[in-house]
Amino acid sequence: MTAAGERPLRADARRNRERLLQAAVRAFSRDGTEASLEGIAKDAGVGIGTLYRHFPTRDELVEAAYRNELGKLCDAADEMVQTALPADEALRRWMDRFVDYMATKREMADALRAVIAAGRNPYATSRDRMTAAVKQLLDAGAAAGTLRADAQPDDVFLTMSGITMTTARPEQRDQAGRMLDLLMDGLRAK
């Protein structure tokens, strides 16, 4: 039983759920609120009944897809810390993942706005989770001596957010990378 008192999903049900979430991100990114639930199920290789068993409403699917992307981003911080990469390089690679996450979030904006209009808040824990991920990476860098010990995680998160807002178009991806490199120069221990 899980902490919420629910039975854990069987392996095949977990795979179906993950495929549905991936298909939903693609569909909501491409089609916004016009995304077809039947099309999402077909793309995931499952029936519409399987989609509804996991996600009884469109809003629940949109929110779960967004939160899944957030979870993958935040989990990547732990993965980066565990790699053999130098801590500053791990942070910089995670920043690239952050840019990808923000692009997906922008592409899903219409679908997410519909969820918010229905009274749900998919962003409830987003900032706290991302700031904690940044803190984990900064702490690893400070401990290794490659990153400044006085960098504030929230400041770094807000700076990255600003970079992604000013370089939102796909053709600005190189510029975003250059701006993140400048941020990294300021974060490295001298």
C-alpha positions in Angstrom: 0.0 0.0 0.0 1.2 3.5 -0.7 1.2 6.4 1.8 -2.2 7.5 0.4 -3.6 4.0 1.1 -3.7 3.1 -2.5 -2.4 -0.2 -4.0 0.8 0.3 -5.9 0.4 -0.1 -9.7 1.5 -3.3 -11.4 4.5 -3.0 -13.7 2.3 -3.0 -16.8 0.0 -0.4 -15.4 3.0 1.8 -14.5 4.3 1.5 -18.1 0.8 2.4 -19.5 0.6 5.4 -17.2 4.1 6.6 -18.2 3.3 6.1 -21.9 0.0 8.1 -21.4 1.9 10.9 -19.7 4.4 11.1 -22.5 1.8 11.1 -25.2 -0.2 13.7 -23.3 2.8 16.1 -23.1 3.3 15.7 -26.9 -0.4 16.2 -27.6 -1.0 19.1 -25.2 2.2 20.8 -26.4 1.1 20.5 -30.0 -2.7 21.0 -29.8 -3.3 22.7 -26.4 -6.9 22.3 -25.2 -7.9 20.8 -28.6 -5.8 17.7 -27.9 -7.9 14.5 -28.4 -8.0 12.1 -25.5 -8.6 9.3 -27.9 -5.6 10.4 -29.9 -3.5 10.4 -26.7 -4.6 6.9 -25.8 -3.8 5.7 -29.4 -0.4 7.4 -29.3 0.3 5.6 -26.0 -0.8 2.3 -27.4 -3.6 1.8 -25.0 -7.4 2.0 -25.1 -9.4 5.0 -24.0 -10.7 3.0 -21.0 -7.1 2.7 -19.8 -6.6 6.4 -20.1 -9.8 7.1 -18.1 -8.8 4.5 -15.4 -5.6 6.4 -14.8 -7.0 9.9 -15.4 -10.8 10.3 -15.0 -10.8 13.9 -16.4 -8.8 15.9 -19.0 -7.7 18.3 -16.2 -6.3 15.4 -14.2 -4.3 14.2 -17.2 -3.0 17.7 -18.0 -1.9 18.2 -14.4 -0.4 14.8 -14.1 1.5 15.3 -17.4 2.9 18.6 -16.1 3.8 17.2 -12.7 5.5 14.2 -14.3 7.7 16.6 -16.3 8.5 18.5 -13.2 9.3 15.3 -11.3 11.7 14.2 -14.0 13.5 17.5 -13.9 13.8 17.5 -10.2 14.9 13.9 -10.1 17.6 14.7 -12.6 19.3 16.9 -10.0 19.8 13.8 -7.8 21.0 11.8 -10.8 23.5 14.6 -11.7 24.9 14.7 -8.2 25.4 11.0 -8.3 27.3 11.0 -11.6 31.1 11.2 -11.9 30.8 14.6 -13.5 32.4 17.6 -11.7 29.6 19.3 -9.7 29.8 22.5 -11.7 29.3 20.6 -15.0 26.5 18.6 -13.4 24.7 21.9 -12.6 25.2 23.3 -16.1 23.8 20.1 -17.6 20.8 20.3 -15.3 20.3 23.9 -16.5 19.9 22.6 -20.0 17.2 20.2 -18.8 15.6 23.2 -17.1 15.4 25.0 -20.4 13.8 22.0 -22.1 11.3 21.7 -19.2 10.4 25.4 -19.5 9.9 25.0 -23.3 7.5 22.1 -22.7 5.7 24.1 -20.0 5.3 27.0 -22.5 4.0 24.6 -25.2 1.4 23.2 -22.7 0.4 26.7 -21.6 -3.1 26.6 -23.1 -3.9 23.3 -21.5 -2.5 24.4 -18.2 -4.5 27.6 -18.2 -7.7 25.5 -18.7 -6.7 23.5 -15.6 -6.2 26.6 -13.6 -9.5 28.1 -14.8 -11.2 24.9 -13.5 -9.9 25.6 -10.0 -6.8 23.4 -9.9 -3.3 24.5 -9.3 -0.7 22.4 -11.1 2.1 24.7 -10.0 1.4 24.4 -6.2 4.8 22.9 -5.4 6.8 23.7 -8.5 9.0 26.5 -7.3 9.8 24.8 -4.0 10.7 21.6 -5.8 12.9 23.3 -8.3 14.6 25.5 -5.8 15.4 22.3 -3.7 16.9 20.7 -6.8 19.1 23.8 -7.5 20.1 23.8 -3.8 21.2 20.1 -4.0 23.4 20.9 -7.0 24.8 24.1 -5.5 25.6 22.3 -2.2 27.4 19.5 -4.1 29.4 22.1 -6.0 30.2 24.0 -2.8 31.3 20.8 -1.1 33.5 19.9 -4.1 35.0 23.5 -4.1 33.8 24.1 -7.7 30.9 26.4 -6.9 30.5 29.4 -4.6 29.2 28.6 -1.2 27.3 31.8 -0.9 25.0 31.3 -4.0 21.3 31.4 -3.0 19.3 28.6 -4.7 16.2 30.9 -5.1 18.4 33.5 -6.8 19.8 31.0 -9.2 16.3 29.6 -9.9 14.9 33.0 -10.7 17.9 33.9 -12.9 17.4 30.7 -14.9 13.7 31.4 -15.1 14.4 34.9 -16.4 16.8 33.5 -19.0 14.2 31.1 -20.3 11.6 33.9 -20.5 13.8 36.1 -22.6 14.9 33.3 -24.9 11.6 31.6 -25.3 11.7 30.9 -29.1 13.4 27.7 -30.3 15.8 29.8 -32.5 17.0 31.4 -29.3 18.3 28.2 -27.8 21.9 29.0 -28.5 21.5 32.4 -26.8 20.0 30.7 -23.8 23.0 28.4 -23.6 25.4 31.4 -23.7 23.4 33.2 -21.0 23.5 30.1 -18.8 27.3 29.9 -19.4 27.5 33.5 -18.1 25.5 32.5 -15.0 27.8 29.6 -14.4 30.9 31.8 -14.7 29.4 33.8 -11.8 28.7 30.7 -9.8 32.1 29.1 -10.0 34.4 29.3 -7.0 37.2 31.6 -7.7 
